[in-house]
Amino acid sequence: MSGRGHRPVRYGALGRSPLDGDPEAIRRQHLLRVRGRSVAWIPPLLVLVSILLVDWYTGGEFRTVSWIVLVPGIAAAICGVRGTAVFAVLGLATYVLADHAWPRQYQTGLPDFILVGVGGALAVLACVVRVRGERRMLRMRDVAETTRRTLLRPLPPGWGGLDHAAVYLAADAFARVGGDFYDIQPGPHGTRALVGDVQGKGLGAVEAAAALLGTFREAGYHERELATVAARLETRIHRHGLHLAALDREDDDRIDRFATAILLSFPVAEPDTVEVVNFGHEPPLVVGPHGVRSLPPGHGLPLGLGELAHMDGPPPTVRITLAPGETLLVVTDGVTEARDGAGVFYPLKSLVTEGVLADPHLADPDRLVAYVRDGTLRHSGGHLADDTTIFAVRRS
């Protein structure tokens, strides 16, 4: 959750782990370091010593020295390739010394020697595969992080004269970005904001979101009328669909994508006015110290469907008046469609109303976003069925 600026958060205290790339690999790295130093060598060494002690203090008829084959296997799971190779050699040498310390009739001999040697070699090979996979996942994480910062760029505190906060919760624990999008664009004609949700999932949804955000960042700055910005967005999603159709991509089964969205404008000359264009999205809530109200439902179709319905221009622009301290709350359907164990949807408006009655300062964007985030995760038990965005904004 952000402060008065913007810092996307994937999961709160009640959600899943925010680990990137391979979560188990990165968690393992954190657990096996003490004051910045690796202690991954301690578990296999303890196992090796334990096997030797058990072998020494048991009778000759019960030999455990061949269990040393487990040592490089444990090292392969938590150590690097070099460390695993050291334990493979150490295990083989320890086996030879321990076995020859017994009288000849109690020695396990060549078969177990081969077992320990081959086991060590296989452990080193497995470690090589594991380390390469972890490095590949880390590279994928870096690429995904770059994509996220391009799509959901960081927004400075007070950007465009607005207090704002946003949280992004991904339904996929491995993904860093999906089809939800939002941005704030200040310009000479006022500050504009866009929040939306592209239909579908995967790379295709990310591409469509990127196309819409790119157009919004240009049109939101240059165009005087909000209706013109809205028309530019409709044109862009249509052109994006034509491009995909021309590529005839067999891997994309959702070429005719659409997106629901809320387009906002805060005019410079009217400090108490907000202009809203609703492209088939859940109406925003106006949250203030004295209560909560919903904006009228928009009659516009989602972006990408206007031409199919032969609409004449974008949806109408609605002008609303906000009292001092009132905040606009926009969420995607990951919030409104979050279900509990009984299949009941998350009651957003009623719970926010209860929260404001208990604490009027909840209308602050920071606290409001945190409240809805935690409530959504609590209601769904941390299991989100869809990517979720919670966005709150008001004039500074």
ABEGO torsion letter per residue (X at the ends): XBBABBBBBABBAABBBABBEBAAAAAAAAAABBGGBBAAAAAAAAAAAAAAAAAAABBAABBAAAAAAAAAAAAAAABBAAAAAAAAAAAAAAAAAAAAABBAAABAEAAAAAAAAAAAAAAAAAAAAAAAAAAAAAAAAAAAAAAAAAABBBBBBGBGGBBBBBBBBBABAABABBABBBBBBBBAAEBBBBBBBBBEBEAAAAAAAAAAAAAAAAAAAABABAAAAAAAAAAAAAAAAAAAAAAGBAABABABBBBBBBBBBBBAABAABBBBBBBGBBBBBBBBAAEBBBBBBBABBBBGAAAAAGBBEBBBBBBBBBBBGBBBBBBBAAAAABBBAAGBBBBAAAAAAAAAAABAAAABAAAAAAAAAAAAAAAAGGBBABBBBBBBBBBX
